[in-house]
Amino acid sequence: MNAYFVYILTNKYNTVLYTGVTNNLERRVYEHTSKLIEGFSKKYNLSKLV
């Protein structure tokens, strides 16, 4: 059985929230914080795991 994680990211000032689902939390948070993927997290500079 695969394990999945629901995660929430926010920006420096805690004014924007992003919720996602992944099966590899470490890789996914790295992708968001490194701005590797164009989209919401890059646009709003999400960098903190809640």
Secondary structure, 3 states (H helix, E strand, C coil): CCCCEEEEEECCCCCCEEEEEECCHHHHHHHHHCCCCCCHHHHCCCCEEC
